[in-house]
Amino acid sequence: MSTTAPGATRRHYLMCEPRFYTVSYEINPWMDKTRYTDVERAVQQWRTLRDTYLDLGHTVETIDPLEGLPDMVYAANGATVVDGVVYSARFRYPERAAEGPAYQKWFADRGYVTHTAAQVNEGEGDMLVVGDMVLAGTGFRTDRAAHAEAQELFGRPVVSLELVDPHYYHLDTALAVLSSDPADPQIAYFPPAFSAGSQAVLRQLFPDAVVATEQDAVALGLNAVSDGQNVVVAPAATDLQGALRERGYTPLPVDTTELLKGGGGAKCCTLEIRAAAPSHP
């Protein structure tokens, strides 16, 4: 297995501008509704993130934010899209319940095949495509039964991983996909966020993974977005940036600290749309 960056590939992302962003309830340890949230600053940070993707040559589409859904900015939680098939989110907390149908409608309106989830899951927050498999988190938000549902829908192996630290309540807060190339899958992760058994599974599947430090993790540095070469990462995750450079990746620090008040970073704001593979005669 390689330990060097395989190279960038074009990506297709869906994002949601945080025009109605605020922290008005508390459903994870990062949220504190007594703390001031600056909507204008959140929008500026979000636009910088979007522009970073555009500057890299990626496609970015946007979904209109809905008033009363302040967490809709965390687009990655809205669905999981594999081979053009959309598995809708079904949120655990009622405060976010309406986000799942809103994202599903966006995809359906554009001709995507959508599947309404029967099981509780929070989209790419807990389902990350790595090579030919899907790594799936459980323990706080997504039910393990959703992993089986996703496997049947996508026809790809789904590997269940148990999260044990509430600060890392979604898989994408504790694990970053650096290369999704089936020939060269690579990840970075923070072992203490996982159960002992899940740590063992990750070591077996990814023996050369980047092991993040606590400093990386508490900055939500693993809530990163990689195109196979360029990795958009939290500026405070300096250990991770150094490890990425050693492997030939190009870290791109983008400040999302205002959005961190809701418990999300770059990846939370970025839903990857994976189109169906082109058919060949």
C-alpha positions in Angstrom: 0.0 0.0 0.0 1.3 3.4 -1.0 2.1 6.2 1.5 2.3 9.0 -1.0 -0.4 11.2 -2.5 -1.9 9.6 -5.6 -2.7 12.9 -7.3 -5.8 15.1 -7.6 -9.0 14.2 -9.3 -11.9 16.5 -10.1 -14.7 16.4 -7.5 -18.3 17.4 -7.5 -19.6 19.0 -4.2 -22.9 20.2 -2.8 -22.8 23.0 -0.2 -25.2 25.2 1.7 -24.5 28.9 2.6 -25.0 29.5 6.3 -27.3 32.4 6.0 -29.5 31.2 8.9 -26.6 29.7 10.9 -26.7 30.0 14.7 -26.3 27.8 17.8 -29.8 27.8 19.2 -29.7 24.2 20.7 -27.1 21.8 22.0 -26.8 18.3 20.5 -23.1 17.8 20.6 -20.3 18.8 23.1 -19.1 21.6 20.8 -22.3 23.5 20.9 -22.9 26.2 23.5 -26.0 28.3 22.8 -24.9 31.0 25.3 -21.9 31.8 23.1 -22.3 34.4 20.4 -22.2 33.2 16.8 -21.3 35.7 14.1 -23.4 34.9 11.0 -21.5 37.3 8.7 -18.2 35.7 9.7 -19.6 32.2 9.2 -20.7 33.2 5.7 -17.3 34.7 4.9 -15.5 31.5 6.1 -17.9 29.4 4.1 -17.4 31.4 0.9 -13.6 31.1 1.3 -14.0 27.3 1.6 -16.3 27.3 -1.5 -13.8 29.5 -3.5 -10.9 27.2 -2.5 -12.7 24.3 -4.2 -13.5 26.3 -7.2 -9.9 27.5 -7.5 -8.8 23.8 -7.5 -11.1 23.2 -10.4 -13.8 21.3 -8.6 -17.5 21.7 -9.3 -19.6 23.2 -6.5 -23.4 23.3 -6.5 -25.5 24.9 -3.7 -28.7 24.1 -2.0 -30.8 27.0 -0.7 -30.7 27.2 3.1 -34.0 27.0 4.9 -34.9 29.3 7.8 -35.2 27.4 11.1 -32.5 24.8 10.0 -29.3 26.4 11.3 -27.3 23.2 10.9 -28.2 22.8 7.2 -24.8 24.3 6.4 -23.3 20.9 7.3 -24.2 19.5 3.9 -22.2 16.3 4.4 -24.9 15.2 6.9 -27.7 15.6 4.3 -27.1 12.3 2.3 -24.6 9.8 1.0 -24.1 9.6 -2.7 -22.4 6.6 -4.3 -22.4 5.8 -8.0 -25.2 8.3 -8.5 -27.5 6.7 -5.9 -28.6 9.0 -3.1 -29.2 7.5 0.4 -31.2 10.0 2.3 -30.3 11.1 5.8 -32.6 10.4 8.7 -31.5 12.5 11.6 -31.5 11.3 15.2 -32.5 14.6 16.7 -35.8 16.4 15.8 -34.0 19.7 15.5 -32.4 18.5 12.3 -35.1 16.1 11.0 -36.3 18.4 8.2 -32.8 18.6 6.6 -33.0 15.0 5.2 -36.1 15.6 3.1 -34.8 19.0 1.9 -31.5 17.4 0.6 -33.4 14.5 -0.9 -35.7 16.8 -2.8 -32.7 18.7 -4.2 -31.3 15.5 -5.6 -34.7 14.2 -6.8 -35.5 17.5 -8.6 -32.2 17.0 -10.6 -33.0 13.5 -11.7 -30.9 11.5 -9.2 -32.2 8.1 -8.0 -33.0 8.6 -4.3 -33.6 6.1 -1.6 -35.6 7.2 1.5 -33.7 5.8 4.5 -35.6 3.4 6.8 -32.8 3.6 9.4 -31.4 6.5 11.4 -28.2 7.8 9.6 -26.6 11.2 9.2 -25.2 10.9 5.7 -21.5 11.4 5.0 -21.1 12.4 8.6 -20.9 8.7 9.3 -20.4 7.1 5.9 -17.1 7.7 4.1 -16.2 6.1 0.8 -12.6 4.7 0.8 -11.7 2.8 -2.3 -14.3 0.2 -3.0 -15.7 0.1 0.5 -17.7 2.4 2.8 -16.4 3.1 6.4 -19.5 3.6 8.6 -19.6 5.2 12.0 -22.0 4.3 14.8 -22.3 5.0 18.5 -23.8 8.4 18.7 -25.8 9.4 15.6 -26.1 6.6 13.0 -27.7 3.3 13.8 -25.7 0.1 12.9 -28.8 -1.1 11.0 -28.2 1.8 8.6 -24.9 0.2 7.6 -26.7 -2.9 6.4 -29.2 -0.8 4.6 -26.4 1.2 2.8 -24.6 -2.0 1.9 -27.7 -3.4 0.2 -28.3 -0.1 -1.6 -24.8 0.6 -2.8 -23.6 -3.0 -3.3 -20.3 -2.2 -1.6 -18.8 -3.6 1.5 -19.6 -1.5 4.5 -17.3 -1.6 7.5 -18.8 -0.7 10.9 -16.7 1.4 13.2 -17.7 2.2 16.8 -17.2 5.8 18.0 -16.7 6.1 21.8 -15.9 9.8 22.5 -18.9 12.2 22.2 -16.6 15.0 20.9 -16.1 12.9 17.8 -19.8 12.1 17.4 -19.6 11.6 13.6 -17.0 9.5 11.8 -15.9 12.5 9.7 -14.7 14.2 12.9 -12.3 11.4 13.7 -11.3 10.1 10.3 -10.4 11.7 7.0 -10.2 10.1 3.6 -7.0 11.2 2.0 -7.2 9.0 -1.1 -10.4 7.4 -2.3 -8.6 5.7 -5.2 -9.6 2.0 -5.1 -6.0 1.1 -6.1 -4.5 3.3 -3.3 -6.9 4.1 -0.4 -5.4 6.2 2.3 -6.8 7.7 5.5 -5.9 9.7 8.6 -7.6 9.0 11.9 -7.5 9.6 15.7 -7.4 6.2 17.4 -8.8 7.2 20.9 -12.1 8.2 19.1 -12.7 4.5 18.4 -13.4 1.4 20.4 -10.5 -1.1 20.8 -12.0 -3.4 18.2 -12.5 -0.7 15.7 -9.0 0.5 16.2 -7.8 -3.0 15.4 -9.9 -3.1 12.2 -8.5 0.2 11.0 -4.9 -0.9 11.7 -5.6 -4.1 9.6 -7.2 -2.3 6.7 -4.9 0.8 6.7 -1.5 -0.2 8.3 0.1 2.9 6.8 -2.6 5.4 7.8 -1.7 8.8 9.2 -2.2 8.7 12.9 -3.4 12.1 14.1 -2.4 13.7 17.4 -4.8 15.0 20.0 -4.0 18.5 18.9 -5.1 17.7 15.4 -8.3 16.1 16.7 -9.4 18.9 19.0 -9.1 21.4 16.2 -11.4 19.1 14.1 -8.4 18.7 11.8 -9.7 15.4 10.7 -12.8 17.0 9.3 -10.8 17.6 6.2 -11.5 17.3 2.5 -9.0 15.8 0.1 -9.0 15.5 -3.7 -6.1 13.0 -3.6 -3.5 15.8 -3.6 -4.8 18.9 -2.0 -6.2 18.6 1.6 -8.4 21.4 3.0 -7.7 21.3 6.7 -8.1 23.3 9.9 -5.3 25.8 10.3 -4.7 24.7 13.9 -4.1 21.1 12.9 -0.4 21.7 12.4 0.8 18.2 13.2 -1.5 16.8 10.6 -0.3 19.3 8.0 3.3 18.2 8.6 2.4 14.6 8.3 0.5 15.3 5.0 3.5 17.2 3.5 5.8 14.3 4.4 3.6 12.1 2.2 3.5 14.5 -0.7 0.0 16.0 0.0 -0.5 19.7 -0.2 -2.4 21.0 2.9 -4.5 24.0 2.4 -5.5 25.6 5.7 -8.9 27.2 5.6 -10.4 28.8 8.7 -13.8 27.5 9.7 -13.7 28.3 13.4 -17.1 30.1 13.4 -18.7 26.9 12.0 -16.7 24.9 14.6 -19.1 26.4 17.2 -21.7 24.1 15.8 -19.4 21.1 15.8 -18.4 21.1 12.1 -15.4 22.0 9.8 -14.6 21.8 6.2 -15.8 18.3 5.6 -19.1 18.8 7.4 -19.8 21.6 5.0 -19.0 19.5 1.9 -21.2 16.7 0.5 -19.4 14.8 -2.3 -21.6 13.8 -5.2 -20.2 10.6 -6.7 -21.7 10.1 -10.1 -22.3 6.7 -11.6 -19.3 5.4 -13.4 -19.5 5.9 -17.2 -20.6 2.8 -19.1 -18.2 1.4 -21.7 -19.4 -0.5 -24.8 
